[in-house]
């Protein structure tokens, strides 16, 4: 597998505005980062992941769920860098963003650099960008901070008089950063003459299983969906003495970890032994997940999981308000750290994600756009048979950061 990834290094960068598409990734300044600091930011990201999942899963268990908590966390944190007062406090509460800039900035930069490091046996990259209304007076302190600590390249666009071309430019950048898996992130009509800034994050992953499934052994089997309906799926299987994985059975739950080549990224699958995915969703917490992971051990497991492909899109404004941050979306918003005044608010937060899991491995991508505008005022050979709804997590193993998370209720979509 040929992998092209930017060189890993920490540098201080200057603020650059241009009229075209933002340039290739730069590395962020992680000077002052510590393992303890990265751990705290990872905990914040993961806590937000579970909080947001609890909202996205909805009331029923029939719909699939898939998103990148990392992508949304970073996009909102870049926005938070310009927030003040109650606006900042609500974002800290909902997104779990650390208030201490000396903790937040270098350690998020370090996480960004870890994800974008070179010489790995899988593809994993993330990129940030700011898209500003040309001529609008954003504070240099804000724009330089985003570029320095988030690698967020800045480009000037004309939302005021040519929002459609601005939209196409942003969407093209997202497509390029996600290997064309995320298309049309910003739909027509979202940007308008009041838009002053769009903050974007994109993340892309492609990894081959360390122990791949044999496609010839994939068979059509039944999968019981969240509503109890049976559908036919392509069930992959990996059995025999070579099928050894980290595994545990705890609290009526089976947990399986399947690493990708390089063993720096893995998929954790959490399967209720009974069909009640809702009961699992009620019990899962960051502390419980950590406890479950600590109890896992290597053993032989006969694995059966379906092929699946999911595509999702979420407009998160109303959900984030419900979670406890209405002010950033209102006329009372204070993003004066962006422009020195109190006339900006978040217009919308859009998230789109894609994942495909097959015999070879996994490909996943996601992007988030924050639109900011002027205010209007067990000793046996266990069998892990995922033939009913399950939760899955793709994690970066060095830090434990949850990069993607989802629920498969119906592999056929």
GIRAJO-V904005 format. One line per field, one symbol per residue. phi: phi as a letter, one per 30 degrees, with the letter a starting at -180 (. if undefined). burial: # if it has 16 or more other C-alpha atoms within 10 Angstrom, else .. A space follows every 50 residues. Layout:
phi: ???
burial: ???
This chain:
phi: .dbcbeddacbcccdbcbccdeddecccdcejdbedddddddddeddded ddeedddicccdddbaacddddeddddddeeccbhdedddddddcidddd dddddddddddedddcdchbcbcabbbbacbcddidddddedddddddcc iddcbcbcddcbddddddddddddeddchidcchecddjddadddbabcb bbbbbbbcedbddcedcdbdbdbddecjdcbdbdcdbbbjdddcbdaabb hibcbbccdcejhcbbcccccddcddddddddcdbdddddddddcdbdad bdcbbddabbbbbbcceddddddkbdeeccdddbcddcbibcccbddabc bbbbbbcbddlbbbaabbbcccbddcl..bddcccdcaebcbbcbdddci dddbaabccaedi
burial: ....##.#.#.##.#.#...##..######..#...############## ###..##...########################.#######.#####.. ..################.###############...#...######### #########...##.##########.##..###.##....##.####### #########.###....#...#####.....#######....#######. ...########.###########.#.#..##..........##..#..## ###########.##.##.###.#.###############..######### #####.###################......#.#############..## ############.
